[in-house]
Amino acid sequence: GAKVFDYPTATLSPESSQAEVYDSVAAPLVSSFIEGFDVDMICYGQTGSGKTFTMFGPPQSMADAAAAQEASGAGSDTVSGEGILLPEHGFVLRSGLAALEAMVGLEARGAKAVLHGSMVELSILSFTDQSVRDLLAGWAVCFVDKDNHLQGAEQMELRCAADVVRMAAAVETRLTRETRMNATSSRSHCIAVLKLTVLEGGTVRESRLQFF
């Protein structure tokens, strides 16, 4: 018999803004993450197709956001992205800010919530030789265990909007090398992880939002 696949889908034009793409694709998944579900967001495509742009924004946009935040002090004592979030910013920054704002609602109903962020660069040298570097800890070496879980990565507590900006800006420390199709190809893959721990009604729940 026929099968029905109820996938959340959207048709987005090349002219779609970052906000439109986030609202259509990522926002519902961020809501699931806040509710306690593990979520993976995967950008797939050949070099130069826009994976990093979708996740973070144009080249250097996260470094520029961090510099602007440090100069203005915006977001240092608030979870709001006002004065920080720009139209060109992508999923990671938008999702982190949305998670912080959702935590305010959780705490308003008596829950306790903590948000952490991690970011690593994974280079596949061969099927048996993998290099994992922690972008939040000065390129310290991490490793993937036998259960395919990342071990040894720094977990940065995200308490305010400025913390999310600093975490996202770590993507700019990746090594790049020019290819025929992309002048700033990273030649590796960045994995960003948000982990939310919530204590509510005597029960602790933990969920992960992973960006690949």
C-alpha positions as CSV (number, residue, x, y, z in Angstrom):
1,G,0.0,0.0,0.0
2,A,0.9,3.6,-0.3
3,K,3.0,5.3,2.4
4,V,2.5,8.8,3.7
5,F,5.6,10.7,4.7
6,D,4.7,13.8,6.8
7,Y,7.9,15.6,6.6
8,P,8.0,19.3,7.5
9,T,9.0,20.8,4.2
10,A,9.4,24.3,2.7
11,T,10.3,25.6,-0.8
12,L,12.7,28.4,-0.5
13,S,13.9,30.6,-3.4
14,P,17.5,31.8,-3.9
15,E,16.3,35.2,-2.8
16,S,15.1,34.0,0.6
17,S,16.6,35.9,3.5
18,Q,18.4,34.2,6.4
19,A,15.5,35.0,8.7
20,E,13.0,33.3,6.3
21,V,15.2,30.2,6.0
22,Y,15.6,30.1,9.8
23,D,11.9,30.5,10.4
24,S,11.0,27.8,7.9
25,V,13.6,25.2,8.7
26,A,15.3,25.8,12.0
27,A,12.8,27.5,14.3
28,P,10.5,24.4,14.7
29,L,13.5,22.2,15.4
30,V,14.8,24.7,18.1
31,S,11.4,24.5,19.7
32,S,11.7,20.7,19.8
33,F,15.2,21.0,21.4
34,I,13.8,23.3,24.1
35,E,11.1,20.7,24.8
36,G,13.7,18.1,25.4
37,F,14.3,16.4,22.1
38,D,17.7,15.7,20.6
39,V,17.9,17.5,17.2
40,D,20.5,17.4,14.3
41,M,20.6,20.1,11.7
42,I,22.7,19.0,8.7
43,C,23.8,21.2,5.8
44,Y,24.8,19.1,2.8
45,G,26.3,20.1,-0.5
46,Q,29.5,20.5,-2.5
47,T,32.1,23.1,-1.7
48,G,30.9,26.7,-2.2
49,S,27.2,25.7,-2.1
50,G,26.4,27.8,1.0
51,K,26.7,25.4,4.0
52,T,28.7,27.7,6.2
53,F,26.7,30.7,5.0
54,T,23.5,29.0,6.1
55,M,24.9,28.0,9.5
56,F,26.8,31.1,10.3
57,G,26.6,33.8,7.6
58,P,29.1,35.3,5.2
59,P,32.9,34.9,5.7
60,Q,34.1,36.8,8.8
61,S,30.6,37.7,9.8
62,M,30.9,36.0,13.2
63,A,34.3,37.6,13.9
64,D,32.7,41.0,12.9
65,A,29.8,40.3,15.2
66,A,32.1,39.5,18.1
67,A,34.2,42.6,17.6
68,A,31.0,44.8,17.3
69,Q,29.6,43.2,20.5
70,E,32.8,43.8,22.4
71,A,33.0,47.4,21.3
72,S,29.3,48.2,22.1
73,G,28.8,45.8,25.1
74,A,25.4,44.7,23.6
75,G,24.1,41.5,25.0
76,S,26.5,41.4,28.0
77,D,23.7,41.4,30.6
78,T,20.7,40.2,28.5
79,V,19.5,37.3,26.5
80,S,18.2,39.5,23.8
81,G,19.9,39.7,20.4
82,E,19.0,43.4,20.0
83,G,22.1,45.2,18.7
84,I,23.8,41.9,17.8
85,L,21.7,40.0,15.3
86,L,22.0,41.1,11.7
87,P,20.1,40.0,8.6
88,E,23.0,38.0,7.2
89,H,23.5,35.9,10.4
90,G,22.7,32.2,10.2
91,F,21.3,29.2,12.1
92,V,23.8,28.9,14.9
93,L,23.6,32.4,16.3
94,R,19.9,32.6,15.8
95,S,19.3,29.3,17.5
96,G,21.5,30.1,20.4
97,L,19.7,33.4,21.0
98,A,16.3,31.7,20.7
99,A,17.4,29.0,23.2
100,L,18.4,31.7,25.7
101,E,15.1,33.5,25.4
102,A,13.2,30.2,25.8
103,M,15.2,29.6,29.0
104,V,13.6,32.7,30.5
105,G,10.2,31.2,30.0
106,L,11.3,27.9,31.6
107,E,12.7,29.7,34.6
108,A,9.5,31.8,34.9
109,R,7.5,28.6,35.5
110,G,9.9,27.5,38.2
111,A,12.4,25.4,36.3
112,K,16.2,25.7,36.4
113,A,18.0,25.6,33.0
114,V,21.6,25.7,31.9
115,L,22.8,26.1,28.3
116,H,26.3,25.0,27.1
117,G,27.9,25.3,23.7
118,S,30.8,23.4,22.1
119,M,32.4,23.7,18.7
120,V,35.0,21.5,17.0
121,E,36.6,21.1,13.6
122,L,36.7,17.6,12.2
123,S,39.2,16.6,9.4
124,I,38.9,13.2,7.9
125,L,42.4,12.2,6.9
126,S,41.4,8.5,6.2
127,F,38.9,6.0,7.4
128,T,41.0,5.3,10.5
129,D,42.8,8.7,11.0
130,Q,40.5,11.5,12.2
131,S,41.7,14.8,13.5
132,V,39.3,16.6,15.9
133,R,40.3,20.0,17.2
134,D,38.4,22.1,19.8
135,L,37.8,25.6,18.4
136,L,36.9,26.9,21.9
137,A,40.1,25.7,23.6
138,G,42.9,26.8,21.4
139,W,42.8,23.8,19.0
140,A,43.1,21.3,21.8
141,V,42.8,17.7,20.5
142,C,39.5,15.9,21.2
143,F,38.5,12.4,20.1
144,V,35.6,10.3,19.0
145,D,35.1,7.2,21.2
146,K,34.0,3.7,20.1
147,D,30.4,4.7,20.4
148,N,31.0,7.7,18.0
149,H,30.5,10.2,20.8
150,L,32.8,13.3,21.0
151,Q,34.9,13.4,24.1
152,G,37.2,16.0,25.6
153,A,35.6,19.1,24.0
154,E,35.2,22.2,26.1
155,Q,31.6,23.1,27.1
156,M,31.1,26.8,27.3
157,E,28.3,28.0,29.5
158,L,26.0,30.4,27.6
159,R,24.4,32.9,30.0
160,C,23.8,35.9,27.8
161,A,23.7,36.9,24.2
162,A,27.3,38.0,24.2
163,D,28.3,34.4,25.2
164,V,26.5,33.0,22.1
165,V,28.3,35.5,19.9
166,R,31.7,34.5,21.3
167,M,31.0,30.8,20.8
168,A,29.8,31.3,17.2
169,A,32.9,33.4,16.4
170,A,35.1,30.4,17.1
171,V,34.2,29.2,13.6
172,E,36.5,31.9,12.1
173,T,39.5,30.0,13.5
174,R,39.2,27.1,11.1
175,L,41.9,26.6,8.6
176,T,41.0,27.3,5.0
177,R,42.6,26.4,1.7
178,E,41.6,27.6,-1.8
179,T,40.0,25.2,-4.3
180,R,38.9,25.7,-7.8
181,M,35.4,26.2,-6.7
182,N,35.8,28.0,-3.4
183,A,38.6,30.5,-2.4
184,T,37.9,30.0,1.3
185,S,37.1,26.3,1.6
186,S,37.6,25.0,5.1
187,R,38.7,21.6,3.9
188,S,37.1,20.2,7.1
189,H,33.8,20.1,8.9
190,C,32.7,22.3,11.8
191,I,30.3,20.7,14.3
192,A,28.6,23.1,16.8
193,V,26.6,21.7,19.7
194,L,24.1,23.3,22.1
195,K,23.3,21.3,25.2
196,L,20.3,22.2,27.4
197,T,19.9,20.8,30.9
198,V,16.6,21.5,32.7
199,L,15.6,20.7,36.2
200,E,11.8,20.8,36.6
201,G,9.5,19.1,39.0
202,G,12.2,17.0,40.5
203,T,13.2,15.6,37.1
204,V,16.3,16.4,35.0
205,R,16.2,16.3,31.3
206,E,19.0,17.0,28.8
207,S,18.8,17.7,25.1
208,R,21.3,18.4,22.4
209,L,21.0,20.6,19.3
210,Q,23.8,19.6,16.9
211,F,24.8,21.5,13.7
212,F,26.7,19.6,11.1
